[in-house]
Amino acid sequence: MIRVAAVGDLHVGEDSAGATSSQLAGLEERADLLLLAGDLTRIGTRTEAALLADELACVTEAGLPVVTVLGNHDYHYDQQQAVADCMRSAGAQVLEGEATTIRLPGGSVGVAGVKGFGGGFVGACATEFGETLMKEFVGHTR
């Protein structure tokens, strides 16, 4: 049996420093893999990503594999490379249109890292937030 912990939309901001670490504490005892499904940061700044990276250290240093993708919030401030670099520096594997296989004592898990924030639920999609191209598209279609 492989135990997978998964969470998305953390939206870590400068005012929420430390809030995630209490949830992550001891996670390596309850899960074999942690998946972070985008919107790691509130507006996609290096500062926000560094805060999350510090909090992730407790599980990555304990040997829990962490795999993540970036979400539209992580692109908003146009510092997505810095956000990804911070996650990598914390020991997380960042997937951007790639796939990986995580080998664990109980078996292997394949993870595909794709983003898809152009769609969603009617009335709750395609906003002028995130990647520059998305902002231009939405601005042009209004």
C-alpha positions in Angstrom: 0.0 0.0 0.0 1.2 3.5 -0.9 -0.1 6.4 1.1 -0.4 9.6 -0.9 -1.0 13.0 0.7 -2.3 15.6 -1.7 -3.2 19.3 -1.3 -3.6 22.3 -3.5 -4.4 26.0 -3.2 -2.1 26.6 -0.2 -1.9 30.3 -1.2 1.0 31.0 1.2 1.4 34.7 1.7 3.7 36.8 3.9 1.0 37.0 6.5 0.5 33.2 6.7 4.1 32.2 7.5 4.2 29.1 9.7 0.6 28.1 9.1 1.5 25.2 6.8 4.3 23.8 8.9 1.9 22.7 11.7 -0.1 20.7 9.1 3.1 19.2 7.6 4.6 18.2 11.0 5.0 14.4 11.2 3.5 13.9 7.7 6.3 11.5 6.8 4.8 9.1 9.4 1.4 9.1 7.7 2.2 9.4 4.0 4.8 8.0 1.5 4.5 10.9 -1.0 3.2 14.5 -0.9 1.7 16.0 -4.0 1.2 19.8 -4.1 -1.3 20.7 -6.8 -0.6 24.4 -7.6 -1.4 27.8 -6.2 1.4 27.3 -3.7 1.6 31.1 -3.3 -0.8 33.9 -3.0 0.6 36.1 -5.8 3.7 34.2 -7.0 6.5 36.1 -5.4 9.9 34.7 -4.4 9.3 35.8 -0.9 6.1 33.7 -0.6 7.8 30.7 -2.2 10.7 31.0 0.2 8.3 30.9 3.1 6.7 27.7 1.9 10.1 26.2 1.1 11.2 26.8 4.7 8.0 25.0 5.9 8.5 22.1 3.4 11.9 21.4 4.8 10.5 19.5 7.8 9.1 16.7 5.5 11.7 16.7 2.7 14.5 16.5 5.3 12.7 13.6 6.9 12.8 11.8 3.5 9.2 12.3 2.3 9.2 12.8 -1.5 7.4 16.0 -2.6 6.2 16.6 -6.2 4.5 19.8 -7.2 3.2 21.8 -10.1 2.7 25.5 -10.2 -0.8 27.1 -10.5 -2.0 30.4 -11.9 -1.3 32.2 -8.6 2.3 31.1 -8.8 2.6 32.8 -12.3 0.8 36.0 -11.4 3.8 38.2 -10.4 5.9 36.8 -13.3 8.3 35.2 -10.9 7.4 31.6 -11.6 11.0 30.5 -12.2 11.9 31.9 -8.7 8.9 30.0 -7.2 10.0 26.8 -8.9 13.6 27.3 -7.8 12.5 27.8 -4.2 10.5 24.6 -4.3 13.5 22.7 -5.8 15.8 24.2 -3.1 13.4 22.7 -0.5 13.8 19.3 -2.1 10.6 19.2 -4.0 10.4 18.0 -7.6 8.6 20.6 -9.8 6.9 19.2 -12.9 6.2 21.5 -15.8 4.6 19.5 -18.6 6.6 16.5 -17.5 6.0 13.1 -15.8 8.0 11.3 -13.3 7.9 7.9 -11.5 8.5 8.0 -7.8 9.9 4.7 -6.5 8.8 3.9 -3.0 9.2 0.8 -0.7 5.6 -0.2 -1.5 5.8 0.2 -5.2 6.0 3.0 -7.8 3.7 6.0 -8.4 3.6 7.9 -11.7 2.9 11.6 -11.6 2.1 13.8 -14.5 2.7 17.5 -14.0 0.4 19.6 -16.1 -1.3 22.9 -15.7 -4.7 23.7 -16.8 -6.1 26.9 -15.5 -7.9 28.0 -18.6 -11.0 26.0 -17.9 -13.0 25.3 -14.8 -16.5 25.7 -13.6 -18.9 28.0 -15.4 -18.7 31.5 -13.9 -15.4 30.6 -12.1 -12.8 30.4 -14.8 -10.7 32.5 -17.2 -9.9 35.5 -15.0 -7.3 38.2 -15.5 -5.0 36.5 -13.0 -1.9 34.4 -13.4 0.1 34.0 -16.6 0.6 37.0 -18.8 -0.8 35.2 -21.8 -4.0 34.4 -19.8 -4.4 38.0 -18.7 -4.0 39.2 -22.4 -6.5 36.6 -23.6 -9.2 37.4 -21.0 -8.6 41.2 -21.5 -9.0 40.8 -25.2 -12.2 38.7 -25.0 -14.1 41.0 -22.7 
